Amino acid sequence: MELRLSKPREKWFFVIVLPIAIAIEWAFAQTLDWTAYPRSEWVALVDLCIFMPVLYLTLFSSELTPLARFLRSLGIAGIGLIVSGLIIPEANQFLVAELSSIRNLALIGILMFEGWILAKVISAVYRKNANAEALEREFAIPGWIARLMVLEARFWKAVWNLLRRK
């Protein structure tokens, strides 16, 4: 699993397009008379949580695998929900409050998945004949990091053996 952005063009979406969209929504939220239009949070939600992920899916439809596009689009929608919660006045957050509970459930699922992956990596590093090449191949870890992980595992195994002897 590679963490780098697939194309240099994709970087510009996260560096320029998404921050500009967030700035526009912030300006909208600051200039809107929320007493006259109390339920206008849908504007920010549609723009940041629906339009931006769909724009991302459209722009990078041929360059990424469907799973990578889907996960990154979900991440963009999550960023949009967090930003919406920050820029919309709290008294006018009707939908954001409801959607935040869904976001929290999604975060629990993501943390459980990451914990599972962490357990797999740790068990692979601490197995009896672990080597850096196998880690690099199995988990797409850069070679130098895999070597450091194996060295650290050997160090902690040695410390554990030393403590058990005394």
Solvent accessible surface area in square Angstrom, and as a share of the most:
residue,aa,sasa,rsa
1,M,154,0.69
2,E,103,0.46
3,L,164,0.82
4,R,180,0.66
5,L,74,0.37
6,S,51,0.33
7,K,90,0.38
8,P,99,0.62
9,R,121,0.44
10,E,0,0.00
11,K,86,0.37
12,W,130,0.45
13,F,5,0.02
14,F,57,0.24
15,V,84,0.48
16,I,78,0.39
17,V,53,0.30
18,L,12,0.06
19,P,59,0.37
20,I,95,0.48
21,A,18,0.14
22,I,43,0.22
23,A,57,0.44
24,I,107,0.54
25,E,8,0.04
26,W,135,0.47
27,A,46,0.35
28,F,54,0.23
29,A,6,0.04
30,Q,105,0.47
31,T,115,0.67
32,L,37,0.18
33,D,79,0.41
34,W,28,0.10
35,T,123,0.71
36,A,60,0.46
37,Y,131,0.50
38,P,62,0.39
39,R,152,0.56
40,S,12,0.08
41,E,3,0.01
42,W,141,0.50
43,V,38,0.22
44,A,1,0.01
45,L,11,0.06
46,V,61,0.35
47,D,47,0.25
48,L,1,0.01
49,C,26,0.16
50,I,102,0.52
51,F,109,0.45
52,M,6,0.03
53,P,11,0.07
54,V,81,0.46
55,L,48,0.24
56,Y,0,0.00
57,L,65,0.32
58,T,91,0.53
59,L,73,0.36
60,F,3,0.01
61,S,60,0.39
62,S,107,0.69
63,E,53,0.24
64,L,22,0.11
65,T,86,0.50
66,P,94,0.59
67,L,120,0.60
68,A,28,0.22
69,R,44,0.16
70,F,113,0.47
71,L,93,0.46
72,R,58,0.21
73,S,8,0.05
74,L,95,0.47
75,G,36,0.35
76,I,1,0.01
77,A,24,0.19
78,G,23,0.22
79,I,72,0.36
80,G,2,0.02
81,L,16,0.08
82,I,84,0.43
83,V,19,0.11
84,S,0,0.00
85,G,24,0.23
86,L,143,0.71
87,I,19,0.10
88,I,5,0.03
89,P,50,0.31
90,E,153,0.69
91,A,90,0.70
92,N,14,0.07
93,Q,36,0.16
94,F,75,0.31
95,L,88,0.44
96,V,4,0.02
97,A,60,0.47
98,E,117,0.52
99,L,62,0.31
100,S,23,0.15
101,S,62,0.40
102,I,107,0.54
103,R,60,0.22
104,N,73,0.37
105,L,126,0.63
106,A,53,0.41
107,L,83,0.41
108,I,96,0.49
109,G,39,0.37
110,I,89,0.45
111,L,114,0.57
112,M,137,0.61
113,F,106,0.44
114,E,93,0.42
115,G,36,0.35
116,W,147,0.51
117,I,55,0.28
118,L,106,0.53
119,A,59,0.46
120,K,97,0.41
121,V,20,0.12
122,I,82,0.42
123,S,68,0.44
124,A,4,0.03
125,V,9,0.05
126,Y,87,0.33
127,R,95,0.35
128,K,193,0.82
129,N,130,0.67
130,A,13,0.10
131,N,68,0.35
132,A,11,0.08
133,E,107,0.48
134,A,13,0.10
135,L,0,0.00
136,E,74,0.33
137,R,176,0.64
138,E,92,0.41
139,F,55,0.23
140,A,51,0.40
141,I,22,0.11
142,P,68,0.43
143,G,15,0.14
144,W,150,0.53
145,I,60,0.31
146,A,0,0.00
147,R,129,0.47
148,L,100,0.50
149,M,47,0.21
150,V,8,0.05
151,L,102,0.51
152,E,96,0.43
153,A,2,0.02
154,R,138,0.50
155,F,112,0.47
156,W,123,0.43
157,K,66,0.28
158,A,60,0.47
159,V,43,0.25
160,W,146,0.51
161,N,65,0.33
162,L,97,0.48
163,L,111,0.55
164,R,161,0.59
165,R,190,0.70
166,K,194,0.82
